[in-house]
Amino acid sequence: MAGGTVLVQGASRGLGLHFCKHILSARKQAKVIATCRNPEAASALQALHGLYAQNLTVLRLDATREAEIRDAAEAVAKEHGHLDLLINSGAMLHPSARGETSLREISAEGLSITLATNTIGPLVMAKYFAPLLRKGTGAFGDQFPDQAKQHTAILVNLTAKVGSIGDNTLGGWYSYRMSKAALNMATKNLSIELGRGKTKVVCVCLHPGTVDTDLSKPYHRNVPRVKLFTPEYSVNCLMNIIEKLDMGKTGKFFAWDGSELPW
């Protein structure tokens, strides 16, 4: 595979960390920018940097702080001049680490913090990194033969099946469901705006399945073992989808197995 320049937001652990590992291993010429809130405390990410010091850059970025996003975009622009793939991976279930099961458990603070992390952060990331995505080289995805339908880059927002309004039959998890449903709408909007003009960006939502990470850990006992994925397996599935994306698939919501999910 060719190289490409990639930024993974929320790369200190879980899926974000494993996206970095996968891309660095599969694409020897790739340049990966990994961001997280506290790089000094991200021991696994620092260990990965030790192995790929020439190809991996670690930046401080809290996606709830617009100034940090702006500064990171300026740093990437200065060093690389473009971006081929942006993966917004950072997310939280709820500040308490458990989803609300009833109205009694919701709070304005919990809602606003979850939305800030899961929805507003990725959208502000798109605001500042869109100019770099429009300058991308088209290193990821599957290009149309028609040059007018080719893309320069791909923007991936990691969402969740529980953010699907059409699929919601259980209720609960107000903050998380709302934040992911709103992220889905933001991604659809982005696909329209960034699909205009000569330089087009594919924008999609991807559901990774139920993955063995800190976010889902409180609920592992309720998940059949065959449906609890390792981060490596989930990332491998998601990268297979990413490598097949084109402008015909922009603005869509895909599960880890490639199936399209209802909004």
ChimeraX commands (.cxc) that place a marker at each C-alpha (Angstrom):
marker #1 position 0.00,0.00,0.00 radius 0.5
marker #1 position 1.00,3.61,-0.53 radius 0.5
marker #1 position 1.80,5.95,2.34 radius 0.5
marker #1 position -0.60,8.73,3.16 radius 0.5
marker #1 position -0.92,11.21,6.00 radius 0.5
marker #1 position -3.34,10.27,8.77 radius 0.5
marker #1 position -4.55,11.96,11.94 radius 0.5
marker #1 position -6.20,9.89,14.67 radius 0.5
marker #1 position -8.00,11.93,17.33 radius 0.5
marker #1 position -8.23,10.06,20.65 radius 0.5
marker #1 position -5.22,7.79,20.15 radius 0.5
marker #1 position -3.98,7.14,23.67 radius 0.5
marker #1 position -5.76,3.78,24.00 radius 0.5
marker #1 position -8.53,1.57,22.63 radius 0.5
marker #1 position -9.55,1.86,19.01 radius 0.5
marker #1 position -7.59,5.04,18.36 radius 0.5
marker #1 position -4.33,3.45,19.47 radius 0.5
marker #1 position -5.00,0.37,17.36 radius 0.5
marker #1 position -5.78,2.46,14.27 radius 0.5
marker #1 position -2.31,3.95,14.66 radius 0.5
marker #1 position -0.74,0.50,15.04 radius 0.5
marker #1 position -2.61,-0.92,12.04 radius 0.5
marker #1 position -1.76,1.92,9.67 radius 0.5
marker #1 position 1.89,2.10,10.69 radius 0.5
marker #1 position 2.24,-1.65,10.21 radius 0.5
marker #1 position 0.32,-1.89,6.92 radius 0.5
marker #1 position 1.67,1.27,5.27 radius 0.5
marker #1 position 5.40,1.58,5.78 radius 0.5
marker #1 position 5.55,5.06,4.24 radius 0.5
marker #1 position 2.55,6.46,6.11 radius 0.5
marker #1 position 2.84,9.47,8.37 radius 0.5
marker #1 position 0.53,9.21,11.39 radius 0.5
marker #1 position -0.34,12.05,13.73 radius 0.5
marker #1 position -1.76,10.69,16.98 radius 0.5
marker #1 position -3.52,13.10,19.30 radius 0.5
marker #1 position -4.66,12.78,22.90 radius 0.5
marker #1 position -5.34,14.96,25.93 radius 0.5
marker #1 position -2.26,14.01,27.92 radius 0.5
marker #1 position 0.58,12.56,25.81 radius 0.5
marker #1 position 2.92,12.25,28.80 radius 0.5
marker #1 position 0.53,9.80,30.49 radius 0.5
marker #1 position -0.19,7.80,27.32 radius 0.5
marker #1 position 2.33,5.02,27.97 radius 0.5
marker #1 position 1.14,2.68,25.20 radius 0.5
marker #1 position 1.20,5.48,22.65 radius 0.5
marker #1 position 4.65,6.57,23.77 radius 0.5
marker #1 position 5.86,2.97,23.40 radius 0.5
marker #1 position 4.46,2.91,19.85 radius 0.5
marker #1 position 6.28,6.16,19.12 radius 0.5
marker #1 position 9.49,4.48,20.23 radius 0.5
marker #1 position 9.00,1.85,17.52 radius 0.5
marker #1 position 7.94,4.25,14.76 radius 0.5
marker #1 position 9.69,7.50,15.66 radius 0.5
marker #1 position 10.17,8.47,12.00 radius 0.5
marker #1 position 6.55,7.95,11.06 radius 0.5
marker #1 position 4.54,8.77,14.19 radius 0.5
marker #1 position 4.00,12.21,15.68 radius 0.5
marker #1 position 2.18,12.65,18.99 radius 0.5
marker #1 position 0.31,15.92,19.59 radius 0.5
marker #1 position -1.56,17.23,22.59 radius 0.5
marker #1 position -5.21,17.81,21.67 radius 0.5
marker #1 position -8.30,17.96,23.85 radius 0.5
marker #1 position -11.22,17.84,21.41 radius 0.5
marker #1 position -13.35,19.89,23.80 radius 0.5
marker #1 position -10.89,22.81,23.55 radius 0.5
marker #1 position -11.19,24.66,20.24 radius 0.5
marker #1 position -7.88,26.49,20.66 radius 0.5
marker #1 position -6.02,23.18,20.94 radius 0.5
marker #1 position -7.72,21.88,17.79 radius 0.5
marker #1 position -6.78,25.06,15.91 radius 0.5
marker #1 position -3.16,24.83,17.11 radius 0.5
marker #1 position -2.92,21.16,16.09 radius 0.5
marker #1 position -4.30,21.95,12.62 radius 0.5
marker #1 position -1.73,24.71,12.20 radius 0.5
marker #1 position 1.06,22.35,13.26 radius 0.5
marker #1 position -0.06,19.65,10.81 radius 0.5
marker #1 position -0.40,22.21,8.02 radius 0.5
marker #1 position 3.13,23.46,8.64 radius 0.5
marker #1 position 4.67,19.98,8.81 radius 0.5
marker #1 position 2.64,18.07,6.20 radius 0.5
marker #1 position 0.55,20.53,4.18 radius 0.5
marker #1 position -2.31,18.09,3.74 radius 0.5
marker #1 position -4.23,15.19,5.30 radius 0.5
marker #1 position -5.47,12.01,3.59 radius 0.5
marker #1 position -7.46,10.46,6.44 radius 0.5
marker #1 position -8.95,11.90,9.63 radius 0.5
marker #1 position -10.35,9.47,12.19 radius 0.5
marker #1 position -12.29,10.94,15.11 radius 0.5
marker #1 position -12.02,8.11,17.62 radius 0.5
marker #1 position -12.19,9.83,21.01 radius 0.5
marker #1 position -15.45,9.27,22.88 radius 0.5
marker #1 position -17.01,8.74,26.28 radius 0.5
marker #1 position -20.06,6.83,27.47 radius 0.5
marker #1 position -20.89,9.31,30.23 radius 0.5
marker #1 position -18.87,11.20,32.87 radius 0.5
marker #1 position -19.96,8.56,35.40 radius 0.5
marker #1 position -18.78,5.79,33.01 radius 0.5
marker #1 position -22.30,4.31,33.02 radius 0.5
marker #1 position -25.21,5.10,30.72 radius 0.5
marker #1 position -28.42,6.47,32.23 radius 0.5
marker #1 position -31.21,3.91,32.48 radius 0.5
marker #1 position -34.04,6.36,33.29 radius 0.5
marker #1 position -34.94,10.04,33.34 radius 0.5
marker #1 position -34.10,10.14,37.06 radius 0.5
marker #1 position -30.43,9.67,36.21 radius 0.5
marker #1 position -29.95,12.39,33.60 radius 0.5
marker #1 position -28.31,15.69,34.43 radius 0.5
marker #1 position -27.58,18.80,32.41 radius 0.5
marker #1 position -23.91,18.45,33.27 radius 0.5
marker #1 position -23.71,14.83,32.13 radius 0.5
marker #1 position -25.50,15.61,28.89 radius 0.5
marker #1 position -23.36,18.64,28.05 radius 0.5
marker #1 position -20.03,16.92,28.81 radius 0.5
marker #1 position -20.94,13.87,26.73 radius 0.5
marker #1 position -22.14,15.98,23.81 radius 0.5
marker #1 position -19.03,18.17,23.99 radius 0.5
marker #1 position -16.77,15.12,23.72 radius 0.5
marker #1 position -18.72,12.92,21.30 radius 0.5
marker #1 position -20.37,15.44,18.99 radius 0.5
marker #1 position -19.02,18.97,19.21 radius 0.5
marker #1 position -15.39,17.88,19.35 radius 0.5
marker #1 position -15.46,15.88,16.09 radius 0.5
marker #1 position -17.37,18.64,14.31 radius 0.5
marker #1 position -14.88,21.31,15.38 radius 0.5
marker #1 position -12.10,18.94,14.27 radius 0.5
marker #1 position -13.73,18.90,10.83 radius 0.5
marker #1 position -13.88,22.70,10.79 radius 0.5
marker #1 position -10.13,23.12,11.25 radius 0.5
marker #1 position -8.89,20.09,9.33 radius 0.5
marker #1 position -11.22,20.31,6.30 radius 0.5
marker #1 position -8.80,22.62,4.42 radius 0.5
marker #1 position -6.06,20.01,4.83 radius 0.5
marker #1 position -8.40,17.18,3.79 radius 0.5
marker #1 position -9.28,19.11,0.63 radius 0.5
marker #1 position -5.54,19.17,-0.19 radius 0.5
marker #1 position -5.19,15.40,0.29 radius 0.5
marker #1 position -3.64,13.03,-2.23 radius 0.5
marker #1 position -6.45,10.46,-2.30 radius 0.5
marker #1 position -4.18,7.87,-0.68 radius 0.5
marker #1 position -7.06,6.03,1.04 radius 0.5
marker #1 position -10.19,4.51,-0.41 radius 0.5
marker #1 position -11.21,3.34,-3.87 radius 0.5
marker #1 position -11.18,6.04,-6.54 radius 0.5
marker #1 position -13.72,6.37,-9.36 radius 0.5
marker #1 position -12.23,6.33,-12.88 radius 0.5
marker #1 position -14.01,9.63,-13.55 radius 0.5
marker #1 position -11.73,12.33,-12.14 radius 0.5
marker #1 position -14.72,14.54,-11.35 radius 0.5
marker #1 position -15.93,11.89,-8.89 radius 0.5
marker #1 position -12.60,11.26,-7.18 radius 0.5
marker #1 position -11.89,12.24,-3.59 radius 0.5
marker #1 position -8.89,13.89,-1.99 radius 0.5
marker #1 position -9.36,12.45,1.50 radius 0.5
marker #1 position -11.63,10.59,3.92 radius 0.5
marker #1 position -13.16,11.76,7.20 radius 0.5
marker #1 position -14.30,8.99,9.55 radius 0.5
marker #1 position -16.40,9.60,12.65 radius 0.5
marker #1 position -16.59,6.58,14.92 radius 0.5
marker #1 position -20.17,6.38,16.06 radius 0.5
marker #1 position -22.32,3.59,17.50 radius 0.5
marker #1 position -25.34,1.54,16.52 radius 0.5
marker #1 position -27.13,2.86,19.62 radius 0.5
marker #1 position -27.02,6.28,17.92 radius 0.5
marker #1 position -29.43,4.99,15.29 radius 0.5
marker #1 position -32.93,6.40,15.89 radius 0.5
marker #1 position -34.51,3.78,13.64 radius 0.5
marker #1 position -32.82,0.93,15.51 radius 0.5
marker #1 position -33.63,2.16,19.03 radius 0.5
marker #1 position -36.05,-0.26,20.69 radius 0.5
marker #1 position -34.63,-0.33,24.23 radius 0.5
marker #1 position -34.29,3.33,25.23 radius 0.5
marker #1 position -31.92,4.42,27.99 radius 0.5
marker #1 position -28.38,5.78,27.63 radius 0.5
marker #1 position -29.78,9.24,26.92 radius 0.5
marker #1 position -26.48,11.13,26.75 radius 0.5
marker #1 position -24.60,8.59,24.67 radius 0.5
marker #1 position -27.43,7.84,22.25 radius 0.5
marker #1 position -28.14,11.55,21.73 radius 0.5
marker #1 position -24.46,12.40,21.23 radius 0.5
marker #1 position -23.99,9.71,18.60 radius 0.5
marker #1 position -27.27,10.51,16.81 radius 0.5
marker #1 position -26.15,14.15,16.64 radius 0.5
marker #1 position -22.72,13.06,15.39 radius 0.5
marker #1 position -24.44,11.08,12.64 radius 0.5
marker #1 position -26.33,14.19,11.54 radius 0.5
marker #1 position -23.15,16.27,11.63 radius 0.5
marker #1 position -21.43,13.68,9.44 radius 0.5
marker #1 position -24.28,13.73,6.93 radius 0.5
marker #1 position -24.05,17.52,6.78 radius 0.5
marker #1 position -20.28,17.33,6.31 radius 0.5
marker #1 position -20.69,14.85,3.46 radius 0.5
marker #1 position -22.85,17.36,1.60 radius 0.5
marker #1 position -20.65,20.40,2.18 radius 0.5
marker #1 position -17.34,18.62,1.60 radius 0.5
marker #1 position -18.75,16.81,-1.43 radius 0.5
marker #1 position -19.10,20.07,-3.34 radius 0.5
marker #1 position -16.51,21.54,-5.68 radius 0.5
marker #1 position -13.44,20.07,-7.33 radius 0.5
marker #1 position -11.82,18.78,-4.13 radius 0.5
marker #1 position -14.15,16.28,-2.49 radius 0.5
marker #1 position -13.90,14.55,0.88 radius 0.5
marker #1 position -15.67,11.27,1.69 radius 0.5
marker #1 position -17.39,11.55,5.10 radius 0.5
marker #1 position -18.79,8.47,6.84 radius 0.5
marker #1 position -19.94,7.16,10.21 radius 0.5
marker #1 position -18.56,3.78,11.29 radius 0.5
marker #1 position -19.88,1.51,14.04 radius 0.5
marker #1 position -17.03,-0.66,15.42 radius 0.5
marker #1 position -19.19,-3.26,17.14 radius 0.5
marker #1 position -18.94,-3.94,20.86 radius 0.5
marker #1 position -15.22,-3.74,21.53 radius 0.5
marker #1 position -13.24,-4.76,24.59 radius 0.5
marker #1 position -12.26,-1.24,25.69 radius 0.5
marker #1 position -12.63,0.82,28.85 radius 0.5
marker #1 position -15.78,2.46,27.46 radius 0.5
marker #1 position -17.72,-0.80,27.23 radius 0.5
marker #1 position -16.10,-2.63,30.16 radius 0.5
marker #1 position -18.99,-2.14,32.64 radius 0.5
marker #1 position -21.26,-4.07,30.25 radius 0.5
marker #1 position -19.05,-6.96,29.13 radius 0.5
marker #1 position -20.93,-9.54,31.18 radius 0.5
marker #1 position -24.05,-8.88,29.09 radius 0.5
marker #1 position -22.28,-9.42,25.77 radius 0.5
marker #1 position -21.86,-12.92,24.27 radius 0.5
marker #1 position -18.16,-13.70,23.91 radius 0.5
marker #1 position -18.42,-14.07,20.14 radius 0.5
marker #1 position -19.84,-10.53,19.89 radius 0.5
marker #1 position -17.19,-8.87,22.08 radius 0.5
marker #1 position -14.43,-7.87,19.65 radius 0.5
marker #1 position -10.80,-7.19,20.34 radius 0.5
marker #1 position -9.66,-3.72,19.25 radius 0.5
marker #1 position -7.36,-5.34,16.68 radius 0.5
marker #1 position -10.24,-7.24,15.06 radius 0.5
marker #1 position -12.56,-4.24,14.99 radius 0.5
marker #1 position -9.90,-1.93,13.52 radius 0.5
marker #1 position -9.04,-4.50,10.86 radius 0.5
marker #1 position -12.71,-4.67,9.85 radius 0.5
marker #1 position -13.07,-0.88,9.82 radius 0.5
marker #1 position -9.90,-0.37,7.78 radius 0.5
marker #1 position -11.23,-2.85,5.21 radius 0.5
marker #1 position -14.28,-0.61,4.88 radius 0.5
marker #1 position -12.20,2.57,4.69 radius 0.5
marker #1 position -10.04,1.16,1.90 radius 0.5
marker #1 position -13.18,0.53,-0.19 radius 0.5
marker #1 position -14.78,3.94,0.29 radius 0.5
marker #1 position -15.51,6.24,-2.62 radius 0.5
marker #1 position -17.76,9.25,-3.28 radius 0.5
marker #1 position -20.68,6.91,-3.90 radius 0.5
marker #1 position -20.55,5.91,-0.23 radius 0.5
marker #1 position -20.12,9.33,1.34 radius 0.5
marker #1 position -22.71,10.39,3.91 radius 0.5
marker #1 position -23.51,6.82,4.96 radius 0.5
marker #1 position -23.49,4.89,8.24 radius 0.5
marker #1 position -21.72,1.51,8.14 radius 0.5
marker #1 position -21.28,-1.25,10.70 radius 0.5
marker #1 position -18.01,-3.11,11.23 radius 0.5
marker #1 position -19.13,-5.85,8.79 radius 0.5
marker #1 position -19.80,-3.40,5.96 radius 0.5
marker #1 position -23.59,-3.45,6.29 radius 0.5
marker #1 position -25.37,-0.10,6.10 radius 0.5
marker #1 position -27.22,0.95,9.25 radius 0.5
marker #1 position -30.43,3.01,9.45 radius 0.5
marker #1 position -30.20,6.57,10.73 radius 0.5
marker link #1:1,2 radius 0.2
marker link #1:2,3 radius 0.2
marker link #1:3,4 radius 0.2
marker link #1:4,5 radius 0.2
marker link #1:5,6 radius 0.2
marker link #1:6,7 radius 0.2
marker link #1:7,8 radius 0.2
marker link #1:8,9 radius 0.2
marker link #1:9,10 radius 0.2
marker link #1:10,11 radius 0.2
marker link #1:11,12 radius 0.2
marker link #1:12,13 radius 0.2
marker link #1:13,14 radius 0.2
marker link #1:14,15 radius 0.2
marker link #1:15,16 radius 0.2
marker link #1:16,17 radius 0.2
marker link #1:17,18 radius 0.2
marker link #1:18,19 radius 0.2
marker link #1:19,20 radius 0.2
marker link #1:20,21 radius 0.2
marker link #1:21,22 radius 0.2
marker link #1:22,23 radius 0.2
marker link #1:23,24 radius 0.2
marker link #1:24,25 radius 0.2
marker link #1:25,26 radius 0.2
marker link #1:26,27 radius 0.2
marker link #1:27,28 radius 0.2
marker link #1:28,29 radius 0.2
marker link #1:29,30 radius 0.2
marker link #1:30,31 radius 0.2
marker link #1:31,32 radius 0.2
marker link #1:32,33 radius 0.2
marker link #1:33,34 radius 0.2
marker link #1:34,35 radius 0.2
marker link #1:35,36 radius 0.2
marker link #1:36,37 radius 0.2
marker link #1:37,38 radius 0.2
marker link #1:38,39 radius 0.2
marker link #1:39,40 radius 0.2
marker link #1:40,41 radius 0.2
marker link #1:41,42 radius 0.2
marker link #1:42,43 radius 0.2
marker link #1:43,44 radius 0.2
marker link #1:44,45 radius 0.2
marker link #1:45,46 radius 0.2
marker link #1:46,47 radius 0.2
marker link #1:47,48 radius 0.2
marker link #1:48,49 radius 0.2
marker link #1:49,50 radius 0.2
marker link #1:50,51 radius 0.2
marker link #1:51,52 radius 0.2
marker link #1:52,53 radius 0.2
marker link #1:53,54 radius 0.2
marker link #1:54,55 radius 0.2
marker link #1:55,56 radius 0.2
marker link #1:56,57 radius 0.2
marker link #1:57,58 radius 0.2
marker link #1:58,59 radius 0.2
marker link #1:59,60 radius 0.2
marker link #1:60,61 radius 0.2
marker link #1:61,62 radius 0.2
marker link #1:62,63 radius 0.2
marker link #1:63,64 radius 0.2
marker link #1:64,65 radius 0.2
marker link #1:65,66 radius 0.2
marker link #1:66,67 radius 0.2
marker link #1:67,68 radius 0.2
marker link #1:68,69 radius 0.2
marker link #1:69,70 radius 0.2
marker link #1:70,71 radius 0.2
marker link #1:71,72 radius 0.2
marker link #1:72,73 radius 0.2
marker link #1:73,74 radius 0.2
marker link #1:74,75 radius 0.2
marker link #1:75,76 radius 0.2
marker link #1:76,77 radius 0.2
marker link #1:77,78 radius 0.2
marker link #1:78,79 radius 0.2
marker link #1:79,80 radius 0.2
marker link #1:80,81 radius 0.2
marker link #1:81,82 radius 0.2
marker link #1:82,83 radius 0.2
marker link #1:83,84 radius 0.2
marker link #1:84,85 radius 0.2
marker link #1:85,86 radius 0.2
marker link #1:86,87 radius 0.2
marker link #1:87,88 radius 0.2
marker link #1:88,89 radius 0.2
marker link #1:89,90 radius 0.2
marker link #1:90,91 radius 0.2
marker link #1:91,92 radius 0.2
marker link #1:92,93 radius 0.2
marker link #1:93,94 radius 0.2
marker link #1:94,95 radius 0.2
marker link #1:95,96 radius 0.2
marker link #1:96,97 radius 0.2
marker link #1:97,98 radius 0.2
marker link #1:98,99 radius 0.2
marker link #1:99,100 radius 0.2
marker link #1:100,101 radius 0.2
marker link #1:101,102 radius 0.2
marker link #1:102,103 radius 0.2
marker link #1:103,104 radius 0.2
marker link #1:104,105 radius 0.2
marker link #1:105,106 radius 0.2
marker link #1:106,107 radius 0.2
marker link #1:107,108 radius 0.2
marker link #1:108,109 radius 0.2
marker link #1:109,110 radius 0.2
marker link #1:110,111 radius 0.2
marker link #1:111,112 radius 0.2
marker link #1:112,113 radius 0.2
marker link #1:113,114 radius 0.2
marker link #1:114,115 radius 0.2
marker link #1:115,116 radius 0.2
marker link #1:116,117 radius 0.2
marker link #1:117,118 radius 0.2
marker link #1:118,119 radius 0.2
marker link #1:119,120 radius 0.2
marker link #1:120,121 radius 0.2
marker link #1:121,122 radius 0.2
marker link #1:122,123 radius 0.2
marker link #1:123,124 radius 0.2
marker link #1:124,125 radius 0.2
marker link #1:125,126 radius 0.2
marker link #1:126,127 radius 0.2
marker link #1:127,128 radius 0.2
marker link #1:128,129 radius 0.2
marker link #1:129,130 radius 0.2
marker link #1:130,131 radius 0.2
marker link #1:131,132 radius 0.2
marker link #1:132,133 radius 0.2
marker link #1:133,134 radius 0.2
marker link #1:134,135 radius 0.2
marker link #1:135,136 radius 0.2
marker link #1:136,137 radius 0.2
marker link #1:137,138 radius 0.2
marker link #1:138,139 radius 0.2
marker link #1:139,140 radius 0.2
marker link #1:140,141 radius 0.2
marker link #1:141,142 radius 0.2
marker link #1:142,143 radius 0.2
marker link #1:143,144 radius 0.2
marker link #1:144,145 radius 0.2
marker link #1:145,146 radius 0.2
marker link #1:146,147 radius 0.2
marker link #1:147,148 radius 0.2
marker link #1:148,149 radius 0.2
marker link #1:149,150 radius 0.2
marker link #1:150,151 radius 0.2
marker link #1:151,152 radius 0.2
marker link #1:152,153 radius 0.2
marker link #1:153,154 radius 0.2
marker link #1:154,155 radius 0.2
marker link #1:155,156 radius 0.2
marker link #1:156,157 radius 0.2
marker link #1:157,158 radius 0.2
marker link #1:158,159 radius 0.2
marker link #1:159,160 radius 0.2
marker link #1:160,161 radius 0.2
marker link #1:161,162 radius 0.2
marker link #1:162,163 radius 0.2
marker link #1:163,164 radius 0.2
marker link #1:164,165 radius 0.2
marker link #1:165,166 radius 0.2
marker link #1:166,167 radius 0.2
marker link #1:167,168 radius 0.2
marker link #1:168,169 radius 0.2
marker link #1:169,170 radius 0.2
marker link #1:170,171 radius 0.2
marker link #1:171,172 radius 0.2
marker link #1:172,173 radius 0.2
marker link #1:173,174 radius 0.2
marker link #1:174,175 radius 0.2
marker link #1:175,176 radius 0.2
marker link #1:176,177 radius 0.2
marker link #1:177,178 radius 0.2
marker link #1:178,179 radius 0.2
marker link #1:179,180 radius 0.2
marker link #1:180,181 radius 0.2
marker link #1:181,182 radius 0.2
marker link #1:182,183 radius 0.2
marker link #1:183,184 radius 0.2
marker link #1:184,185 radius 0.2
marker link #1:185,186 radius 0.2
marker link #1:186,187 radius 0.2
marker link #1:187,188 radius 0.2
marker link #1:188,189 radius 0.2
marker link #1:189,190 radius 0.2
marker link #1:190,191 radius 0.2
marker link #1:191,192 radius 0.2
marker link #1:192,193 radius 0.2
marker link #1:193,194 radius 0.2
marker link #1:194,195 radius 0.2
marker link #1:195,196 radius 0.2
marker link #1:196,197 radius 0.2
marker link #1:197,198 radius 0.2
marker link #1:198,199 radius 0.2
marker link #1:199,200 radius 0.2
marker link #1:200,201 radius 0.2
marker link #1:201,202 radius 0.2
marker link #1:202,203 radius 0.2
marker link #1:203,204 radius 0.2
marker link #1:204,205 radius 0.2
marker link #1:205,206 radius 0.2
marker link #1:206,207 radius 0.2
marker link #1:207,208 radius 0.2
marker link #1:208,209 radius 0.2
marker link #1:209,210 radius 0.2
marker link #1:210,211 radius 0.2
marker link #1:211,212 radius 0.2
marker link #1:212,213 radius 0.2
marker link #1:213,214 radius 0.2
marker link #1:214,215 radius 0.2
marker link #1:215,216 radius 0.2
marker link #1:216,217 radius 0.2
marker link #1:217,218 radius 0.2
marker link #1:218,219 radius 0.2
marker link #1:219,220 radius 0.2
marker link #1:220,221 radius 0.2
marker link #1:221,222 radius 0.2
marker link #1:222,223 radius 0.2
marker link #1:223,224 radius 0.2
marker link #1:224,225 radius 0.2
marker link #1:225,226 radius 0.2
marker link #1:226,227 radius 0.2
marker link #1:227,228 radius 0.2
marker link #1:228,229 radius 0.2
marker link #1:229,230 radius 0.2
marker link #1:230,231 radius 0.2
marker link #1:231,232 radius 0.2
marker link #1:232,233 radius 0.2
marker link #1:233,234 radius 0.2
marker link #1:234,235 radius 0.2
marker link #1:235,236 radius 0.2
marker link #1:236,237 radius 0.2
marker link #1:237,238 radius 0.2
marker link #1:238,239 radius 0.2
marker link #1:239,240 radius 0.2
marker link #1:240,241 radius 0.2
marker link #1:241,242 radius 0.2
marker link #1:242,243 radius 0.2
marker link #1:243,244 radius 0.2
marker link #1:244,245 radius 0.2
marker link #1:245,246 radius 0.2
marker link #1:246,247 radius 0.2
marker link #1:247,248 radius 0.2
marker link #1:248,249 radius 0.2
marker link #1:249,250 radius 0.2
marker link #1:250,251 radius 0.2
marker link #1:251,252 radius 0.2
marker link #1:252,253 radius 0.2
marker link #1:253,254 radius 0.2
marker link #1:254,255 radius 0.2
marker link #1:255,256 radius 0.2
marker link #1:256,257 radius 0.2
marker link #1:257,258 radius 0.2
marker link #1:258,259 radius 0.2
marker link #1:259,260 radius 0.2
marker link #1:260,261 radius 0.2
marker link #1:261,262 radius 0.2
marker link #1:262,263 radius 0.2
view
